[in-house]
Structure formats: structure tokens, C-alpha cells
Amino acid sequence: MIIRSYRKKRRGLGRQMLSALEEAAKAKGYTTLILDTTSSQTPAQTLFERNGYKETKRTHWKGRGLIYYAKELP
């Protein structure tokens, strides 16, 4: 879960965190990353999609819509 201040939006923090996550995953030998977010979190959806993640599944959990994303690591 990422929690951030409204004043910090659009400064590249999410992109930097995704990049660090991808590098750490590659270093450990992972070939795919799978992320999820709620259907109400459109900024997270946009972040994932702009960084090459593809939607793979929609489901519900505890009354909330969940969207799963995946990305193959180079």
C-alpha cells in the first residue's frame, strides 16, 4: 500500500518506487510482477498502465472492486 500526501502528487514518486521494485525483483530472479489496486484508485491504475503493466483480472474482495496488473520483466 502506498500512502502519500496530496501535495506530493505528480512528482514522480510512484514511478520511482515502481522502478525500484522492478530492479529488486529482477535482482532476485523474478520474471513477472503482479500488482493490484482497488477499482476506485484511478491514479494507481494510470500509474501502472503508463509504466507497462497490463490489466489481467477484475474481481471483488470485501465489497470492493479489485484490479490486477502484470508486467513481464526484461
C-alpha positions as CSV (number, residue, x, y, z in Angstrom):
1,M,0.0,0.0,0.0
2,I,1.3,3.5,-0.9
3,I,0.0,6.4,1.1
4,R,1.0,9.9,0.0
5,S,0.3,13.5,0.7
6,Y,-2.0,15.3,-1.8
7,R,0.8,17.9,-2.2
8,K,3.2,15.3,-3.4
9,K,1.2,14.2,-6.4
10,R,2.7,14.3,-9.9
11,R,6.3,14.4,-8.7
12,G,7.4,11.0,-9.9
13,L,7.4,9.2,-6.5
14,G,5.2,6.4,-7.7
15,R,7.2,5.9,-10.9
16,Q,10.5,5.8,-8.9
17,M,9.0,3.3,-6.4
18,L,7.9,1.0,-9.3
19,S,11.3,1.2,-10.9
20,A,13.0,0.3,-7.6
21,L,10.6,-2.6,-7.1
22,E,11.2,-3.9,-10.6
23,E,15.0,-3.7,-10.2
24,A,14.8,-5.5,-6.8
25,A,12.6,-8.2,-8.3
26,K,14.9,-8.7,-11.3
27,A,17.9,-9.0,-8.9
28,K,16.1,-11.8,-7.2
29,G,15.4,-13.6,-10.4
30,Y,11.7,-12.8,-10.8
31,T,10.4,-12.5,-14.4
32,T,6.9,-11.2,-13.8
33,L,5.4,-8.6,-11.3
34,I,1.8,-8.8,-10.3
35,L,0.2,-5.7,-8.7
36,D,-3.3,-4.9,-7.6
37,T,-5.4,-1.9,-6.7
38,T,-9.0,-1.1,-6.0
39,S,-11.2,0.0,-8.8
40,S,-11.7,3.4,-7.1
41,Q,-7.9,4.2,-7.3
42,T,-7.7,5.6,-10.7
43,P,-4.4,7.3,-10.1
44,A,-2.8,3.9,-9.3
45,Q,-4.4,2.4,-12.4
46,T,-3.0,5.2,-14.5
47,L,0.5,4.8,-12.9
48,F,0.6,1.1,-13.6
49,E,-0.7,1.4,-17.2
50,R,1.8,4.2,-18.0
51,N,4.6,2.0,-16.7
52,G,3.8,-1.0,-18.9
53,Y,1.5,-3.0,-16.6
54,K,-1.4,-4.8,-18.3
55,E,-4.7,-5.5,-16.6
56,T,-5.1,-9.2,-16.1
57,K,-8.2,-9.7,-13.9
58,R,-11.0,-7.9,-12.1
59,T,-12.7,-9.3,-9.0
60,H,-14.3,-8.3,-5.7
61,W,-13.0,-8.6,-2.2
62,K,-14.9,-7.4,0.9
63,G,-17.3,-5.4,-1.3
64,R,-14.6,-3.6,-3.2
65,G,-13.6,-4.0,-6.8
66,L,-10.0,-5.2,-7.3
67,I,-8.0,-4.9,-10.5
68,Y,-4.9,-7.0,-11.0
69,Y,-2.0,-5.9,-13.3
70,A,1.0,-7.8,-14.5
71,K,4.3,-6.9,-16.2
72,E,7.0,-9.2,-17.7
73,L,10.4,-8.0,-16.6
74,P,13.1,-7.8,-19.2
